[in-house]
Amino acid sequence: MSDADTSRRTFMTLAAAAPAAFATGSAASAQTAPFGPTALPGVGRAAVITGSSRGIGAATAKRLARDGFAVTVNYLTNRDLADRVVADIKAAGGRAIVRQADVADPAAVKALFDAHDQAFGGVDVVVNNAGIMNVGPFAQMTDAAFDRMMATNVKGSFNVLREAARRTRDGGRIISLSSSIIKTPPPATGAYAATKSAQMLFSSVLAKELAGRNISVNAVAPGAVDTQLLRQHGEAALRGIPEQTPLGRLGLPEDIAGVIALLCSRDGAWIDAQTVFANGGLG
Ligand SMILES: NC(=O)c1ccc[n+]([C@@H]2O[C@H](COP(=O)([O-])OP(=O)(O)OC[C@H]3O[C@@H](n4cnc5c(N)ncnc54)[C@H](OP(=O)(O)O)[C@@H]3O)[C@@H](O)[C@H]2O)c1
């Protein structure tokens, strides 16, 4: 038998065994269906998405619910928007709860995961999405703007990933929102880009710490996406982006939700410890 034949046979054997490799370790989750190409990937599984009252988080919550996940929707201040996301999910036949929590507060994050576990029996996917964008040149950025962004984006991510590391069931997925801006950050984005670089590093390290449990840990790095995060900085923040983007438009929250859904699917199973850039070719 040639080396190529041997490799093919080995691959086929592994492929045939793949569903078992996706089975979860705990007694409760061992009975749930594995992520599969034909079945809905989320059936019997549950996801926590931080910052899912609007923007990328809301689109992700709806998409994962559509894929079969029971989801916990989290918000900071916009209860009405979060309630609407949950109502949309339920109207489409999905399962969802809503919980307020400031990700910068470790006790609040723990309570968020406790509420999720109580409602759905455990967590298989954590999307560490909540984030803010304060911009300004070094010479002008205030301590308050810098500290709040660090507290939300870096300490908040740490708080969420620590709970994720402790609670995510074997076979799960942990995904953090980085940004394409980390490749070539323009002036006035130094502090924000630093917080988004942290997502890449956190994911890379946590993936190694969770080795052996079939939990993939990745970051997704969107380019400019049409959400409040950008629009709060005025139309100027969006000017010229579609023209400079090879795919010819601004990103939509659903574009990024699709990438996250891919990582949560069977087809995304071999992607681990990576930062996936999703930006229409810009950056
Ligand atoms: N939009 C982009 O162009 C872009 C590009 C690259 C990366 N990203 C990243 O993608 C993520 C989502 O961005 P987005 O554009 O969807 O933002 P967005 O529309 O401004 O939504 C932010 C979400 O985070 C929540 N949030 C903010 N601070 C929080 C806190 N301390 N605790 C809990 N939740 C909090 C907000 O809740 P409330 O509604 O209650 O305030 C909201 O649900 C962020 O991490 C961002 O850095 C965005």
The ligand as a Gaussian input file, in Angstrom:
#p B3LYP/6-31G(d) Opt

LIG

0 1
 N      -19.076000      47.219000      14.668000
 C      -17.850000      47.042000      14.229000
 O      -17.436000      47.637000      13.204000
 C      -16.916000      46.106000      14.923000
 C      -15.718000      45.772000      14.270000
 C      -14.828000      44.922000      14.895000
 C      -15.109000      44.392000      16.142000
 N      -16.275000      44.721000      16.765000
 C      -16.518000      44.149000      18.089000
 O      -17.719000      43.412000      18.083000
 C      -18.339000      43.474000      19.360000
 C      -19.788000      43.928000      19.193000
 O      -19.775000      45.187000      18.563000
 P      -21.084000      45.883000      17.990000
 O      -20.645000      46.710000      16.861000
 O      -22.161000      44.893000      17.807000
 O      -21.407000      46.863000      19.227000
 P      -22.792000      47.594000      19.639000
 O      -23.771000      47.583000      18.537000
 O      -22.362000      48.882000      20.225000
 O      -23.361000      46.629000      20.796000
 C      -22.611000      46.449000      21.968000
 C      -23.289000      45.440000      22.855000
 O      -22.474000      45.252000      24.013000
 C      -23.258000      45.518000      25.172000
 N      -22.377000      46.038000      26.198000
 C      -21.603000      47.146000      26.192000
 N      -20.931000      47.263000      27.336000
 C      -21.277000      46.198000      28.095000
 C      -20.939000      45.751000      29.386000
 N      -20.055000      46.416000      30.145000
 N      -21.495000      44.606000      29.847000
 C      -22.375000      43.917000      29.098000
 N      -22.747000      44.287000      27.855000
 C      -22.202000      45.419000      27.377000
 C      -24.332000      46.488000      24.731000
 O      -25.437000      46.435000      25.642000
 P      -26.479000      47.675000      25.775000
 O      -27.295000      47.666000      24.497000
 O      -27.278000      47.345000      26.975000
 O      -25.639000      48.892000      25.900000
 C      -24.649000      45.895000      23.358000
 O      -25.487000      44.762000      23.489000
 C      -17.482000      44.416000      20.205000
 O      -16.635000      43.662000      21.027000
 C      -16.681000      45.185000      19.178000
 O      -15.434000      45.629000      19.672000
 C      -17.192000      45.550000      16.178000

